Amino acid sequence: MNNVVELDKLEQLEFLLKQSLKGIHLLFDNRDIARVLSQTQDKDNQPFSMEKLKEMQSLLTDFISQESLEDKRDFLEELDEGEYDLLVQTYFNLLENSIKEEKIVH
């Protein structure tokens, strides 16, 4: 796993997040989003373990490091259900934090 993410990959993630803010989810199926987020609502008050946080960071870094949108989709297809769900949850946590950050800035 490479811990360094190139600037252009972060810009791709920013683009994806901005699209998601508009309700356009380019990578995740709406049914999967609803399923994962409904499961997470039950767990919201439970803190993540260090192991889970490390797994989230690793998945997100590997995901972001993919070259193109198509490569990111291929990466998602290779994940098992647990990894996929964790990445969806992580992505939407980032999205939620982006929303909060924009409200603070404005």
N, C-alpha and C positions, 0 to 999 in steps of 0.2 A: 504494500500500500504506500502510495506517495502522499506525504502530508502537506506538500506544497501545491496550491491550486493556482494556475496561471490566471492573470488578470482577464484575459478574453473569456475564460470559462466562467468567471464570476459575473462578467457582463451578460453572458448567456443566461445565467441563473436570474439575474436582475430582470432581464427581459421576460423570462417565464413567470416570475412573480408578478410583474406588472400586468401581464395578460391575465393571470389568475385573479388579480384584484378586480379586473373587469368581468370576471365570471367565465373567462375562456381558459379552460384547462387543456393544454396541448399534450400533456403526457399521461394523464390519469383518466380513467373511465369514471363517469359520474356515479355509477353504481358502486364502484370500489371506494370512491371518496366517501359516499354516504355510509357504506358498511363500516369502513375503518373509523370514521369520525364518530359514528354512533357507539362503537365499542369503546372509544377513548373517553367519551363523556362519563362513563361509569368509573373510569380510572383517574379522572382529573385531579383528585385530591391526594393521590398517592405519588410520592416523589420517585424519580427514577433512581435506580441503583447506579453506581459508578460503571459497572459492567455494561448496563443498558446504554448509558450515555456514550461510552466508548464505541459501542456497536453502532449507535446512531451517527456518531461523528465519522466513523469509518465508511459506512454506507453512503453518507452524504458526500464525503470527499471523493469516493470512487464514482459516484453518480455525476457530480459536477465536472470531474476530470474527463468525462466522455467528450469526444470531439464535436459531435453534431447532435441535432435533435433526434435524428434517426439512430445514432449510436446510443443515446440516452434511452430511447424506446427499447432497443435491443437489450441494453443492460437491465432494464426493468423486467423484461420477459424472462431473463435468466435467473431472477431471484426466486427463492421459494416464497410461499405465502407469508410466512412470518417476517422475512426480510422486506418484502414488498410493503406489507402493512406498516412496518416500522418506518420505512422511507416515506410513505404517504403521510404518516403522522408527523414526521420530522419536517417535511416540506410545508405542511399546513401550520405547524408551529412557527416556522420562518415567516410564512405569509401573515399570520396573526401578529407577529412582532413587527413586521413591516407596516402593517396598518396602524399599530400603536405608535410607531416611530413617526409616521407621517402626521398623525394627529398632534404629536408633541411639537414637531417642527413648525406646523402651521398654527 
